[in-house]
Amino acid sequence: GWGDVQVELKDGRVVVGEFTCLDSAGNLLLHNSIERSGGGVSGAQLVERPFGLVLVPRAWQMSCKVDLSPEEELEMLSM
């Protein structure tokens, strides 16, 4: 599979998990995911909560980042 996907939500939370599926509407399905909230500029305590399998609706997504290993980057470039 591909690397971990980090999705920032409109309410400031971040969901990080293994990419599983992207549907035609842009909704993401992530496996073994966690939710991160707090921390950052607000100074609130960083809290991590296990989510497991989660659907992240396109409407909630602010940004999306994929962390790939060097091997995965080469594999993607050769497609």
C-alpha positions as CSV (number, residue, x, y, z in Angstrom):
1,G,0.0,0.0,0.0
2,W,0.9,3.6,-0.1
3,G,2.2,5.7,2.8
4,D,0.2,7.3,5.6
5,V,-2.2,10.0,4.6
6,Q,-2.6,13.1,6.8
7,V,-5.9,15.0,6.3
8,E,-6.6,18.3,8.0
9,L,-10.3,18.8,8.7
10,K,-12.2,22.1,8.6
11,D,-12.5,22.1,12.5
12,G,-8.8,21.9,13.0
13,R,-8.5,18.2,13.8
14,V,-6.1,16.0,11.8
15,V,-6.8,12.4,10.8
16,V,-3.8,10.2,9.9
17,G,-4.1,6.7,8.5
18,E,-3.2,4.2,5.8
19,F,-4.8,5.0,2.4
20,T,-7.4,2.5,1.5
21,C,-9.7,4.0,-1.1
22,L,-10.7,7.3,-2.8
23,D,-14.1,7.4,-4.4
24,S,-15.2,9.5,-7.4
25,A,-16.6,12.2,-5.1
26,G,-13.2,12.6,-3.3
27,N,-14.1,10.9,-0.1
28,L,-11.2,9.1,1.5
29,L,-11.2,5.8,3.3
30,L,-8.4,5.4,5.8
31,H,-7.4,2.2,7.7
32,N,-5.6,2.1,11.1
33,S,-6.2,5.8,11.6
34,I,-5.9,8.2,14.5
35,E,-7.4,11.6,15.2
36,R,-5.1,14.4,16.5
37,S,-6.6,17.5,18.1
38,G,-5.1,20.3,20.1
39,G,-1.5,21.3,20.1
40,G,-0.2,23.8,17.6
41,V,-0.6,27.5,18.0
42,S,-3.6,27.2,20.3
43,G,-1.4,25.8,23.0
44,A,-4.0,23.2,23.9
45,Q,-2.8,19.7,24.9
46,L,-2.3,17.4,21.9
47,V,-4.7,14.5,22.1
48,E,-4.6,11.4,19.9
49,R,-7.5,9.1,19.6
50,P,-7.6,5.8,17.7
51,F,-10.2,5.8,14.9
52,G,-9.5,2.5,13.1
53,L,-11.3,2.5,9.7
54,V,-12.7,5.9,8.9
55,L,-14.4,7.6,5.9
56,V,-13.3,11.3,5.6
57,P,-15.9,13.2,3.5
58,R,-14.5,15.5,0.8
59,A,-16.6,18.4,2.3
60,W,-14.6,18.2,5.6
61,Q,-11.1,18.1,4.0
62,M,-9.0,21.2,4.1
63,S,-5.7,19.6,3.0
64,C,-4.2,16.2,2.4
65,K,-0.6,15.1,2.6
66,V,0.8,11.7,1.7
67,D,4.1,10.4,3.3
68,L,5.9,8.0,1.0
69,S,9.0,6.0,1.5
70,P,11.8,6.5,-1.1
71,E,10.8,3.1,-2.6
72,E,7.2,4.1,-2.8
73,E,8.1,7.4,-4.5
74,L,10.1,5.5,-7.2
75,E,7.2,3.1,-7.7
76,M,4.7,5.9,-8.1
77,L,7.0,7.8,-10.6
78,S,7.4,4.6,-12.8
79,M,3.6,4.4,-13.2
